[in-house]
């Protein structure tokens, strides 16, 4: 397929059938399909027929001719037969639907002024959103409804738009549920690198609090939307103010109470308001919504040869008709309500917040093979390979080796039995702490091995770990797990005696850099314990952030690991040290 035909509706587009019921919003400019001639094949065919004999015949004919895109509307209550799907794969046709609500592009019924692309899985919310955009004179540059099943995914279409059309600044996804969240996050990171903004509206999300989803969307700067009107609000803001970067926005609301209210709300959202007109910045004009109003100047003022962008906002959620847009500015976007207007403007001024700090490219693996049945020792070897500091320790297979290790490390030491069959070492009492000399080490060595045999007579003992005792600092935890939607996740929080007092956990999608790691640390409820306080020196947050960032790279690289917990990680005045860790490989149960 040619590069310019990577999206439906970009080339010659025809309609098969009447289509009033299937595609009521996308019929403008569509020619009827009369026949399929080899020398003049269309790029897209919208089939408005139902899935009866005639509709099936048209579909099979389109697929057999290799039409790049075939769009099936509401008239197809059932899925496409598997034989037709297989034929489409061979001929290169992509079937969108059934259940599609149609499509809007600048080449059909779209509007080249708009800077918004709407990508919807379903049909009803898509049509409601497009209808409201028409009623409010806020056009969509692209709008695709993919229906119940599609050979073209919303993210795939968004990537094509990102590459083909640099005018689009706002990408909005209407999804039933965010199932392939990693794909959306990677697209958001790529779009943010080009100064674009991404929004998401889920109409059947998971019930209850979804901390992982909220953390992932916030990390990647994806705007969480809740109703179709917010989609149109964002489209209006980008239509008026999203053409280029501006230092701020010029407010026209007079000098009274309304102006002070708008300035206060804008400051709370971090939107910069200009005191003086610089000649190019957009204008936010607040309508008074009263019967007697002062004469309005034209909404698109000329500054030299350019028109100054302008956005209208009503002080009421339902502006009176006589105070809406005047006859001189029918195309000036209007957003009802002060809060809605400022929320929409915030998307246009802060797209850089969506940048993914760690990037999406896979970091270089250090080349550290993992034992088939790993223990705490193997987890620490893996952590050390990624540059995460680990407390001094040695795996010993006799008391003589343990005594030599203790002398080398220096007393006091800790003793731990390493066995893949004993995961909860504290419950099995195979840990001995604060051993002060050789005699205590001898007693603990035999005692812990005996307790290991009692806890699990069939346990395979791989040795005894002799480890230095760590004192001072505060205890933290780092946890890595895999999420079905977003892939590897990293969570951190305070540990030790503060776990029950300050229960918290800050989540990010891996990988991320040290700057993002510092943001995680500051979000934690245990953050004040790292700062200087009464009879307390500040702890090394830089080393902590470095270890947390390295841990995220490990989480992203190691495909064989299903879970890895570091608890505790001691953060000291200088540096950090891993004291204990738990690892679980894929396919292995606890």
C-alpha positions as CSV (number, residue, x, y, z in Angstrom):
1,X,0.0,0.0,0.0
2,X,1.2,3.5,-0.8
3,X,2.4,5.6,2.1
4,X,-0.3,8.2,1.6
5,X,-3.0,5.4,1.8
6,X,-2.1,4.2,5.3
7,X,-5.5,5.5,6.7
8,X,-9.0,4.9,5.5
9,X,-10.6,7.8,3.7
10,X,-7.4,9.3,2.4
11,X,-7.9,8.2,-1.2
12,X,-11.0,7.5,-3.3
13,X,-13.8,6.6,-1.0
14,X,-17.1,5.1,-2.1
15,X,-20.4,4.0,-0.4
16,X,-22.1,0.7,-1.0
17,X,-25.8,0.9,-0.1
18,X,-27.8,3.7,1.3
19,X,-26.0,4.1,4.6
20,X,-28.4,6.5,6.4
21,X,-28.7,4.1,9.3
22,X,-25.1,2.8,9.3
23,X,-23.1,6.0,8.7
24,X,-25.4,9.0,9.3
25,X,-22.5,11.4,10.1
26,X,-20.1,10.5,7.2
27,X,-22.2,10.6,4.1
28,X,-21.2,14.0,2.8
29,X,-19.1,13.8,-0.3
30,X,-19.3,10.1,-0.7
31,X,-20.0,8.7,-4.2
32,X,-22.0,5.5,-4.6
33,X,-20.2,2.3,-5.5
34,X,-21.4,1.1,-8.9
35,X,-18.7,-1.4,-9.9
36,X,-15.2,-2.4,-9.1
37,X,-12.9,-1.9,-12.1
38,X,-9.3,-3.1,-11.9
39,X,-8.0,0.1,-13.3
40,X,-10.0,2.4,-11.0
41,X,-10.3,0.7,-7.6
42,X,-11.2,2.9,-4.6
43,X,-9.0,3.1,-1.5
44,X,-11.9,2.8,0.9
45,X,-15.4,1.3,0.7
46,X,-18.1,1.9,3.3
47,X,-20.7,-0.8,3.1
48,X,-24.0,0.5,4.3
49,X,-25.8,-2.8,3.6
50,X,-26.7,-5.3,6.2
51,X,-25.0,-8.7,6.4
52,X,-27.5,-10.2,4.0
53,X,-26.7,-11.8,0.6
54,X,-26.0,-8.5,-1.1
55,X,-23.9,-7.1,1.7
56,X,-21.8,-10.3,1.9
57,X,-21.4,-10.3,-1.9
58,X,-20.1,-6.7,-1.9
59,X,-17.7,-7.5,1.0
60,X,-16.3,-10.6,-0.7
61,X,-15.9,-8.6,-3.9
62,X,-14.0,-5.8,-2.2
63,X,-11.8,-8.2,-0.3
64,X,-11.0,-10.3,-3.4
65,X,-10.0,-7.1,-5.3
66,X,-7.7,-6.1,-2.4
67,X,-9.4,-2.9,-1.5
68,X,-7.1,-1.4,1.2
69,X,-9.9,-0.5,3.7
70,X,-13.5,-1.9,3.9
71,X,-15.7,-0.3,6.6
72,X,-18.7,-2.2,8.0
73,X,-21.4,-0.3,9.8
74,X,-24.3,-1.2,12.2
75,X,-26.0,-3.4,9.7
76,X,-23.7,-6.3,10.5
77,X,-24.8,-7.6,13.8
78,X,-22.5,-10.6,13.5
79,X,-18.8,-10.9,12.9
80,X,-17.3,-11.4,9.4
81,X,-16.9,-15.1,8.4
82,X,-13.5,-16.5,9.1
83,X,-13.0,-17.4,5.4
84,X,-13.4,-13.8,4.4
85,X,-11.0,-12.7,7.2
86,X,-8.4,-15.1,5.9
87,X,-8.9,-13.9,2.4
88,X,-8.4,-10.3,3.5
89,X,-5.1,-11.2,5.0
90,X,-3.9,-12.7,1.7
91,X,-5.1,-9.8,-0.4
92,X,-4.0,-7.1,2.0
93,X,-7.5,-5.7,2.7
94,X,-8.3,-4.4,6.2
95,X,-11.8,-4.8,7.5
96,X,-13.0,-2.2,10.0
97,X,-16.0,-3.3,12.0
98,X,-18.6,-4.6,12.0
99,X,-20.3,-1.9,14.1
100,X,-18.3,1.0,12.8
101,X,-19.9,4.5,13.1
102,X,-18.0,5.7,10.1
103,X,-15.0,8.0,9.6
104,X,-14.2,11.6,9.2
105,X,-11.0,12.9,7.5
106,X,-10.0,16.3,6.0
107,X,-10.5,14.7,2.6
108,X,-14.2,13.8,3.2
109,X,-16.4,15.5,5.6
110,X,-13.7,16.7,8.0
111,X,-12.4,20.2,8.5
112,X,-8.8,21.0,7.8
113,X,-8.8,23.7,10.5
114,X,-9.1,21.2,13.4
115,X,-6.1,19.8,15.3
116,X,-7.9,16.9,16.9
117,X,-8.0,13.2,16.0
118,X,-10.7,11.1,17.6
119,X,-10.2,7.3,17.7
120,X,-13.1,5.3,19.0
121,X,-13.6,1.5,19.5
122,X,-17.4,1.8,19.7
123,X,-20.1,3.6,17.9
124,X,-22.6,5.4,20.2
125,X,-20.1,7.6,22.1
126,X,-18.3,8.3,18.8
127,X,-21.5,9.6,17.2
128,X,-22.5,11.6,20.2
129,X,-19.1,13.3,20.3
130,X,-19.1,14.1,16.6
131,X,-22.6,15.4,16.8
132,X,-21.7,17.7,19.7
133,X,-18.7,18.9,17.8
134,X,-20.9,19.8,14.8
135,X,-23.4,21.6,17.0
136,X,-20.7,23.7,18.7
137,X,-18.9,24.4,15.4
138,X,-15.8,22.6,16.7
139,X,-14.8,20.2,13.9
140,X,-12.7,17.1,14.1
141,X,-9.8,16.7,11.7
142,X,-9.9,13.0,12.0
143,X,-12.6,10.8,13.5
144,X,-12.5,7.0,13.2
145,X,-15.0,4.4,14.7
146,X,-13.5,1.0,14.6
147,X,-16.5,-1.0,15.8
148,X,-16.6,-4.2,17.6
149,X,-13.6,-5.7,15.7
150,X,-11.1,-4.2,13.4
151,X,-8.0,-5.1,11.5
152,X,-6.8,-1.6,12.2
153,X,-6.3,-0.7,15.9
154,X,-6.9,2.8,17.3
155,X,-3.2,3.1,18.3
156,X,-2.1,1.9,14.9
157,X,-4.2,4.5,13.2
158,X,-2.9,7.2,15.6
159,X,0.6,6.3,14.7
160,X,-0.2,6.7,11.0
161,X,-1.7,10.2,11.7
162,X,1.3,11.2,13.7
163,X,3.6,10.4,10.8
164,X,1.4,11.7,8.0
165,X,-0.2,14.9,9.5
166,X,1.8,17.2,11.7
167,X,-1.2,19.5,12.1
168,X,-2.8,17.1,14.6
169,X,-2.0,18.2,18.2
170,X,-4.6,16.4,20.2
171,X,-5.2,12.6,20.0
172,X,-8.3,11.3,21.9
173,X,-9.0,7.6,22.4
174,X,-12.6,6.4,23.3
175,X,-12.0,2.8,24.5
176,X,-14.3,0.3,26.2
177,X,-11.4,-0.7,28.4
178,X,-7.7,-0.1,28.3
179,X,-6.5,-3.6,27.6
180,X,-3.3,-3.0,25.7
181,X,-2.1,-0.1,27.8
182,X,1.6,-0.5,27.0
183,X,0.8,0.3,23.3
184,X,-1.0,3.5,24.3
185,X,1.8,4.5,26.7
186,X,4.4,4.1,24.1
187,X,2.4,6.1,21.6
188,X,1.8,8.9,24.2
189,X,5.6,9.0,24.8
190,X,6.3,9.3,21.1
191,X,3.6,11.9,20.6
192,X,4.8,13.9,23.5
193,X,8.2,14.0,22.1
194,X,6.7,16.0,19.2
195,X,4.7,18.3,21.4
196,X,1.4,16.5,21.1
197,X,-1.2,15.7,23.8
198,X,-3.1,12.4,24.3
199,X,-6.5,12.0,26.0
200,X,-8.3,8.8,27.1
201,X,-12.0,8.1,27.8
202,X,-12.8,4.6,29.0
203,X,-16.6,3.9,29.1
204,X,-16.4,0.5,30.8
205,X,-13.3,0.7,33.1
206,X,-12.4,-1.8,35.8
207,X,-14.6,-1.3,38.9
208,X,-13.0,0.2,42.0
209,X,-9.9,2.2,42.5
210,X,-7.3,1.5,39.8
211,X,-4.0,2.8,41.2
212,X,-2.0,1.3,38.4
213,X,-4.0,2.9,35.7
214,X,-4.0,6.4,37.3
215,X,-0.2,6.2,38.0
216,X,0.5,5.1,34.4
217,X,-1.6,7.8,32.8
218,X,-0.2,10.5,35.0
219,X,3.4,9.3,34.3
220,X,2.9,9.6,30.6
221,X,0.9,12.8,30.7
222,X,-2.3,11.2,29.3
223,X,-5.3,13.3,30.0
224,X,-8.1,11.3,31.7
225,X,-11.5,12.3,30.2
226,X,-14.9,11.4,31.6
227,X,-17.6,12.5,29.1
228,X,-17.8,13.4,25.4
229,X,-18.2,17.1,26.1
230,X,-14.6,17.1,27.5
231,X,-13.4,15.7,24.2
232,X,-15.1,18.6,22.3
233,X,-13.7,21.1,24.9
234,X,-10.2,19.9,24.2
235,X,-10.8,20.0,20.5
236,X,-12.0,23.6,20.8
237,X,-9.0,24.7,22.9
238,X,-6.5,23.2,20.4
239,X,-8.5,24.7,17.5
240,X,-8.1,28.2,19.1
241,X,-4.7,28.0,20.8
242,X,-2.9,24.8,19.8
243,X,-1.2,25.9,16.6
244,X,2.1,26.8,18.2
245,X,3.7,27.3,21.6
246,X,2.7,30.5,23.4
247,X,4.1,32.2,26.5
248,X,0.6,32.5,27.9
249,X,-2.9,33.6,27.2
250,X,-4.4,37.1,27.2
251,X,-7.6,37.3,29.4
252,X,-10.5,39.5,28.4
253,X,-12.9,39.5,31.3
254,X,-12.9,43.1,32.5
255,X,-11.7,44.1,35.9
256,X,-14.5,42.9,38.2
257,X,-15.2,39.8,40.2
258,X,-15.3,37.5,37.2
259,X,-11.8,38.5,36.1
260,X,-10.4,37.8,39.6
261,X,-12.2,34.5,39.7
262,X,-10.7,33.4,36.3
263,X,-7.2,34.5,37.3
264,X,-7.5,32.6,40.5
265,X,-8.6,29.4,38.8
266,X,-6.0,29.8,36.0
267,X,-3.2,30.2,38.7
268,X,-4.5,27.1,40.4
269,X,-4.1,25.1,37.2
270,X,-0.8,26.7,36.3
271,X,-2.0,28.4,33.2
272,X,0.1,31.5,32.5
273,X,-2.0,34.7,32.0
274,X,-0.4,37.7,30.3
275,X,-0.8,41.2,31.7
276,X,-0.1,42.8,28.3
277,X,-0.9,41.8,24.7
278,X,2.3,40.7,23.0
279,X,0.5,40.6,19.6
280,X,0.5,36.9,19.0
281,X,-0.7,35.1,22.1
282,X,-4.2,33.6,22.1
283,X,-7.2,35.4,23.7
284,X,-9.6,33.9,26.3
285,X,-12.7,36.1,26.2
286,X,-15.3,35.5,28.9
287,X,-18.9,36.3,27.8
288,X,-20.9,38.1,30.5
289,X,-24.2,36.1,30.0
290,X,-26.4,39.0,30.7
291,X,-28.9,40.9,28.6
292,X,-26.9,44.1,28.3
293,X,-23.4,43.6,27.0
294,X,-20.8,45.9,25.7
295,X,-20.1,45.7,22.0
296,X,-17.7,42.9,21.2
297,X,-14.8,43.4,18.9
298,X,-14.2,40.7,16.2
299,X,-13.0,37.5,17.7
300,X,-10.3,36.9,15.2
301,X,-8.3,40.1,15.5
302,X,-5.6,40.8,12.9
303,X,-2.1,41.3,14.0
304,X,-0.1,42.2,11.0
305,X,-0.9,39.6,8.4
306,X,-1.9,37.0,11.0
307,X,-5.1,36.4,12.9
308,X,-4.8,36.2,16.6
309,X,-6.3,32.9,17.9
310,X,-9.3,33.3,20.3
311,X,-11.4,31.1,22.5
312,X,-14.8,32.1,23.9
313,X,-15.8,31.0,27.4
314,X,-19.2,31.6,29.0
315,X,-19.5,32.4,32.7
316,X,-22.5,30.1,32.8
317,X,-22.6,26.4,31.9
318,X,-25.6,27.1,29.6
319,X,-25.0,30.5,28.0
320,X,-27.9,32.5,26.8
321,X,-28.5,32.5,23.1
322,X,-28.2,36.3,22.7
323,X,-24.7,36.1,24.3
324,X,-23.3,33.3,22.3
325,X,-21.0,33.8,19.3
326,X,-22.1,36.7,17.2
327,X,-22.6,36.7,13.4
328,X,-19.2,38.1,12.9
329,X,-17.4,35.1,14.4
330,X,-19.4,31.9,13.7
331,X,-16.3,29.8,13.7
332,X,-14.8,31.0,17.0
333,X,-14.9,28.0,19.4
334,X,-17.0,28.3,22.5
335,X,-16.6,26.4,25.8
336,X,-19.4,26.7,28.3
337,X,-18.2,27.3,31.9
338,X,-15.0,28.8,33.3
339,X,-13.7,25.6,34.8
340,X,-14.2,23.6,31.6
341,X,-12.5,26.3,29.5
342,X,-9.4,26.4,31.8
343,X,-9.2,22.6,32.0
344,X,-9.2,22.4,28.2
345,X,-6.6,25.1,27.9
346,X,-4.3,23.3,30.3
347,X,-4.0,20.5,27.7
348,X,-2.6,22.9,25.1
349,X,-0.1,24.6,27.4
350,X,1.5,21.6,29.0
351,X,2.0,18.8,26.5
352,X,5.6,18.4,27.5
353,X,4.4,16.8,30.7
354,X,3.7,13.7,28.7
355,X,7.3,13.0,27.9
356,X,8.4,9.5,29.1
357,X,11.6,10.1,31.0
358,X,13.1,6.7,30.5
359,X,12.3,6.3,26.9
360,X,10.8,3.1,25.4
361,X,13.9,1.6,23.9
362,X,15.2,-1.5,25.6
363,X,18.3,-0.8,27.7
364,X,21.4,-3.0,27.2
365,X,21.3,-6.2,29.2
366,X,24.3,-6.7,31.4
367,X,24.4,-10.5,30.7
368,X,23.6,-12.1,34.0
369,X,22.0,-15.6,33.7
370,X,19.4,-16.4,36.4
371,X,19.5,-19.7,38.3
372,X,16.6,-22.1,37.3
373,X,15.4,-22.1,40.9
374,X,16.7,-18.8,42.3
375,X,17.1,-17.8,45.9
376,X,17.8,-14.5,47.6
377,X,21.4,-14.8,46.7
378,X,20.6,-15.1,43.0
379,X,18.3,-12.0,43.2
380,X,21.2,-10.0,44.7
381,X,23.6,-11.1,42.0
382,X,21.1,-9.9,39.4
383,X,20.6,-6.6,41.3
384,X,24.4,-6.1,41.4
385,X,24.7,-6.7,37.7
386,X,22.4,-3.7,37.1
387,X,24.6,-1.5,39.4
388,X,22.3,-1.6,42.5
389,X,24.5,-1.7,45.7
390,X,24.2,-4.8,47.8
391,X,25.3,-5.4,51.3
392,X,28.6,-7.3,51.6
393,X,27.9,-11.1,51.7
394,X,29.2,-14.5,50.7
395,X,27.4,-17.8,50.0
396,X,29.1,-20.5,52.1
397,X,28.8,-24.3,52.0
398,X,30.6,-25.1,55.2
399,X,31.2,-23.6,58.6
400,X,34.8,-23.1,57.8
401,X,33.8,-20.9,54.8
402,X,31.2,-19.1,56.9
403,X,33.8,-18.3,59.6
404,X,36.3,-17.0,57.0
405,X,33.6,-14.9,55.4
406,X,32.6,-13.4,58.7
407,X,36.2,-12.5,59.5
408,X,36.6,-10.9,56.1
409,X,33.3,-9.0,56.3
410,X,33.7,-8.1,60.0
411,X,31.4,-8.8,62.9
412,X,28.5,-8.5,63.6
413,X,27.0,-10.5,60.8
414,X,23.8,-12.2,59.8
415,X,23.2,-15.8,58.8
416,X,20.6,-17.0,56.3
417,X,19.9,-20.5,54.9
418,X,19.5,-20.4,51.1
419,X,17.0,-22.8,49.7
420,X,14.5,-22.4,46.8
421,X,12.1,-24.6,48.8
422,X,12.1,-22.2,51.8
423,X,10.8,-18.8,50.7
424,X,9.6,-17.4,54.0
425,X,12.9,-17.6,55.9
426,X,11.7,-15.6,58.9
427,X,8.7,-17.9,59.4
428,X,10.9,-20.9,59.1
429,X,13.3,-19.3,61.6
430,X,16.3,-20.0,59.4
431,X,17.7,-16.5,59.9
432,X,20.1,-15.4,62.7
433,X,20.9,-11.7,63.2
434,X,23.6,-9.7,65.0
435,X,26.1,-12.5,65.5
436,X,29.0,-11.0,67.4
437,X,31.8,-13.6,67.3
438,X,32.9,-17.0,66.0
439,X,31.2,-18.9,68.8
440,X,27.8,-17.3,68.1
441,X,28.3,-18.0,64.5
442,X,29.1,-21.7,65.1
443,X,25.9,-22.1,67.3
444,X,23.7,-20.2,64.7
445,X,25.2,-22.2,61.8
446,X,24.1,-25.6,63.1
447,X,20.8,-24.3,64.6
448,X,19.6,-22.6,61.4
449,X,20.4,-25.7,59.3
450,X,18.5,-27.9,61.7
451,X,15.5,-25.6,61.6
452,X,15.6,-25.7,57.8
453,X,15.3,-29.5,57.8
454,X,12.4,-29.3,60.2
455,X,10.6,-26.7,58.1
456,X,11.0,-28.8,54.9
457,X,12.7,-32.2,55.1
458,X,13.0,-32.3,51.3
459,X,14.4,-28.8,51.0
460,X,17.4,-28.5,48.8
461,X,20.0,-26.4,50.7
462,X,22.3,-24.5,48.4
463,X,24.4,-23.0,51.3
464,X,24.4,-20.4,54.0
465,X,24.6,-16.7,53.3
466,X,26.9,-14.7,55.6
467,X,26.0,-11.0,55.4
468,X,27.1,-7.8,57.1
469,X,24.7,-6.2,59.6
470,X,23.5,-2.8,58.4
471,X,22.7,0.0,60.9
472,X,21.4,3.5,60.6
473,X,19.4,5.1,57.8
474,X,15.8,4.2,57.0
475,X,14.3,1.1,55.4
476,X,12.5,1.2,52.1
477,X,11.1,-1.3,49.6
478,X,11.3,-1.7,45.8
479,X,8.9,-4.1,44.1
480,X,8.6,-5.2,40.5
481,X,5.7,-7.1,39.0
482,X,4.1,-7.5,35.6
483,X,0.7,-6.0,34.7
484,X,-1.4,-7.5,32.0
485,X,-2.1,-4.0,30.5
486,X,1.0,-1.9,31.1
487,X,3.8,-4.5,31.4
488,X,6.6,-4.2,34.1
489,X,5.7,-2.0,37.0
490,X,7.8,-0.7,39.9
491,X,6.5,0.3,43.3
492,X,8.3,1.8,46.2
493,X,7.5,2.9,49.7
494,X,8.7,3.2,53.3
495,X,9.3,-0.1,55.0
496,X,10.4,-1.5,58.4
497,X,8.7,-0.2,61.5
498,X,6.9,2.5,59.5
499,X,5.1,0.1,57.2
500,X,1.9,0.0,59.3
501,X,2.1,3.6,60.3
502,X,2.7,5.0,56.8
503,X,1.2,2.4,54.4
504,X,1.8,3.7,50.9
505,X,3.2,2.7,47.6
506,X,4.1,4.9,44.6
507,X,3.8,3.2,41.2
508,X,5.5,3.8,37.9
509,X,5.7,2.0,34.6
510,X,9.3,0.8,33.9
511,X,11.7,2.0,32.7
512,X,12.2,5.5,34.0
513,X,15.1,7.8,34.7
514,X,16.5,9.3,38.0
515,X,14.4,12.4,37.6
516,X,11.2,10.3,37.6
517,X,12.6,8.2,40.5
518,X,13.0,11.4,42.6
519,X,9.4,12.3,41.8
520,X,8.4,8.9,43.1
521,X,10.4,9.3,46.3
522,X,8.8,12.8,47.0
523,X,5.3,11.4,46.4
524,X,5.8,8.8,49.1
525,X,4.5,9.4,52.6
526,X,7.8,8.4,54.0
527,X,9.7,11.2,52.1
528,X,10.1,13.4,55.3
529,X,12.1,10.7,56.9
530,X,14.8,11.3,54.2
531,X,15.1,15.0,55.0
532,X,17.1,16.7,57.7
533,X,15.2,16.9,61.0
534,X,15.7,17.1,64.8
535,X,18.8,15.1,65.6
536,X,18.7,13.6,62.1
537,X,21.0,14.2,59.1
538,X,19.6,14.1,55.6
539,X,19.9,10.8,53.8
540,X,21.2,10.1,50.3
541,X,18.2,10.6,48.0
542,X,20.3,10.8,44.9
543,X,21.7,7.3,45.5
544,X,18.2,6.1,46.3
545,X,16.9,7.6,43.0
546,X,19.8,6.0,41.1
547,X,19.0,2.6,42.6
548,X,15.3,3.0,41.8
549,X,16.0,3.9,38.2
550,X,18.4,1.0,37.8
551,X,15.7,-1.3,39.3
552,X,13.2,-0.1,36.7
553,X,15.7,-1.0,33.9
554,X,16.1,-4.4,35.4
555,X,12.3,-4.8,35.5
556,X,12.1,-3.8,31.8
557,X,15.0,-6.0,30.6
558,X,14.6,-9.3,32.5
559,X,11.8,-11.1,30.6
560,X,12.2,-14.3,32.7
561,X,11.5,-12.6,36.0
562,X,7.8,-12.5,37.1
563,X,8.4,-10.7,40.4
564,X,11.2,-9.2,42.3
565,X,10.9,-7.6,45.8
566,X,13.7,-5.7,47.6
567,X,12.8,-5.3,51.3
568,X,14.6,-3.7,53.0
569,X,16.7,-1.3,51.0
570,X,18.6,0.8,53.5
571,X,19.0,4.5,52.6
572,X,22.0,5.9,54.5
573,X,23.7,9.2,54.8
574,X,25.8,8.2,51.9
575,X,24.6,5.5,49.6
576,X,22.1,2.7,49.7
577,X,22.4,-1.0,50.3
578,X,20.1,-4.0,49.5
579,X,19.7,-6.3,52.5
580,X,17.0,-8.8,51.5
581,X,15.4,-9.7,48.2
582,X,12.8,-12.2,46.8
583,X,12.7,-13.4,43.2
584,X,10.2,-15.4,41.3
585,X,10.7,-16.6,37.7
586,X,8.0,-17.0,35.2
587,X,6.2,-20.3,35.4
588,X,7.3,-20.8,39.0
589,X,4.9,-20.6,41.9
590,X,5.8,-19.6,45.4
